[in-house]
Amino acid sequence: MADKVRRQRPRRRVCWALVAVLLADLLALSDTLAVMSVDLGSESMKVAIVKPGVPMEIVLNKESRRKTPVIVTLKENERFFGDSAASMAIKNPKATLRYFQHLLGKQADNPHVALYQARFPEHELTFDPQRQTVHFQISSCSSHLRKCWAWFSIILVL
């Protein structure tokens, strides 16, 4: 038993030394670190970056705007975000999702679900028995539904 304790002590010292070196490196890098914040609203989103010594900067999207509409269009093998999705909404309203943040984590009997269905009758909401929540049924993604749902969940994580 005493032999085991003696063998573990040098390992612990090496681990603590490694942790100390990593912390010292992180402190040295703190001048170059930046913080990103995302303001996700119902209609639009903004992304800001704060760097040491630089005032807060709101990031421009590819259309050179600071506000990006929170709209997603899933069409066959393509996905569109923001302004390009908004332009696709006219041609393909059933595959264009907006104001979906109000439905995150909601069950089918929630009043927000009924309100969403009344406002956007073009979207088909179905119940997922495994998660006990609602989700969108998109007919244009029927053959690639798993890919579309993977894309949509990536969007929600972002």
N, C-alpha and C positions, 0 to 999 in steps of 0.2 A: 504494500500500500504506500509506504513512504517512497519507494522507487518511482511509482506513478506520479506522485506529487512533484518530485524533483524533475522528472522528465517534462511535465507540463509547464513548469515555471519558465524555462527558456522560451517556450513557444508563446506563452502569454506576453513576455517581454518583447518578443519580436512583433507580435500583433499590435501591442500598444505603441511601439516605436513606429510601425507603419501607419497607424492612425494619426499619430502626431505629425509625421511628415506630410500626409495628405491634407490635414487641417492647415498646416503652415503654407502649403501650396495654394489652397483655396483662399486663404487670407491675402496672399500675394496677388492673386487673380481678381480680387474684389474690385479693383479699379477698372477692370475691363468688362465686368459683368453688366448685363442689361436686364430690365424687367419689362415684360409685355403684359398688357391688360386688354381684355376683350369686353366691350360693352354690347351685349346681345339684347336688343330690344325686340318688340313685337313686329315692327316694320323695317327697322334697319339696324346695322351693327357698325361699330367703329373699333379699330385696333390702335392702341397707343404704345409707344416704346419710351422708356425712361432709361437714360444712360448717365453715368456719373459725369458731372460737369456740363451736361447738355440739357436744356429744358425739354419738357415732355413734347413728344412729336407724334402727331396723329398720322398713321400710315396711309398713303394713297393707294387705291386699288388700280387695276389695270386701265380703267377709264379715267384715271387721274382725279378721282373724287375721294373725299374722306368718308362719306357715308356709303355703305353697300346695302342694298335691299336684302332682307332675309327671305329669299325666295329660292326654291329648288325645283328644277324640272328634270324628271327622269324619262328619257325617251330612248327606247331600244337599248343600244349599247353606249349611249352618251348620257352625260349628266351636265347640267348647266346651273350656274350659281349667279346670284346677284342680278345685274342689269341684263345679262344675256338670257337668264331665266325669265325675267320680266317680259322681255320681248317675245319669248316663246309662249308665254301664257295666253296670248291672243290666239295663236294657232292651235295650241294643245292645252286647254284649261284643265282637263282631267288628270294630266300628268304633272301639273304645276302645283306645288305645295307651298302654302304661305300661312302664316299665323299658327304653325304647327307646335310652337313652344307651349301653347295653352293646353295641349293634349298630352304632353309628356308625363308618363306615369299615371294617367287617369284611367279609372275603370269605366266600363260601359254605362253604368248608372249615374255617373257624375253629371251635374248640370252643364258643365263646360262642353261635354261631348254633344249633348243635345243642341246647345247653342251653336256649336261649330257646324253641325249637320244642317241646321236651319240657315246659317249664313252661306255655307258652301255646299249646296246640294249636289254639285258635280263630283264631289269626292265620295268614294265608297269606304266607309269605316267598318272594319270587322273586329271581332273580339278574339284575342289570343288567349286560349285557356291556360297555356303554360305560364305566361307572365301575368295573367289577370289584368291585362290592359288592352286598349284599342290600338289598331294599326291601320294604315292605308292599304287598300287593295287597288293596285294600279294595273289596269288591263293591258296597257301598251308594254308592260314588262312581264307578261305572263310567261314567256319562254325563258326569260332571264331574271326571274323574280328574286332568286337568291343573290345574284350580283347587285340588283337594284337595292335590295334591303341592306346589303353590305355597304354600298355607297351611302345610303341614307343614314346608317348608323355611324359611318365615318363623319358625315356632316354634323350629326348631333354631338359627336365628341368634340369636334372643332369648336 
